[in-house]
Amino acid sequence: QSALTQPASVSGSPGQSITISCTGTSSDVGGYNYVSWYQQHPGKAPKLMIYDVSNRPSGVSNRFSGSKSGNTASLTISGLQAEDEADYYCTSYASSSALYVFGTGTKVTVL
Amino acid sequence: EVQLVESGGGLVQPGRSLRLSCAVSGFTFDDYAMYWVRQAPGKGLEWVSGISWNSGSTDYADSVKGRFTISRDNAKNSLYLQMNSLRPEDTALYYCAKDRRTGGLGGSAFDIWGQGTMVIVSS
């Protein structure tokens, strides 16, 4: 099972919006509405930011939103803030050799 | 407070075994599937294994299938990962993670994570 494809890095200025893509196949992203997104600050455990494509857990800022079209899911961060600088990973439930497959990860830099 | 605390990591020679544990508190452990996810130094996340609430279903990444065994003891609120025939490429920080939904394995997300335990496989 290959990792989902994410851009290695995305950057933006404070207040701007950025979007991170996550591309898979019909066996994972395209086949199920079980895409989730995780934020990971250096030296910290991942934190769930979005589940089931577009749902936010309690306590997560509404500046974070998720969507999906075909085999590509996206995470949008609006009103970018310094604290959003972190690594972001998508993951999807999959029907092939791995139950879940993670994305390659995206480093978000706030300029 | 919901808490997952991993232990059991360390330095081990290739070919040897190690058993990781994850002690859980703050929620009804036997309602939820649980998972292991690892992260090699400087690399991304990799799903390793999962187990359903009642141990009735388990699953593994191809990279560890046949070498790793996931288990749980609901009476002790604990999750385990038995790792045999370890390889240098198994070197990573191993996280345990809780399923967001109650019930079976898969089709969900990981809503609570531990801080991880480091495994280094080297001679």
Interface residues (C-beta under 8 A of the other chain):
Chain A: Q1 A3 Y32 Y34 S36 Y38 Q40 A45 P46 K47 L48 Y51 D52 P57 Y89 T91 Y93 S97 A98 L99 Y100 V101 F102 G103 T104 G105
Chain B: Y35 V37 G44 L45 E46 W47 G50 D59 A61 D62 Y95 R100 L105 G106 G107 S108 A109 F110 D111 W113 G114 Q115 G116
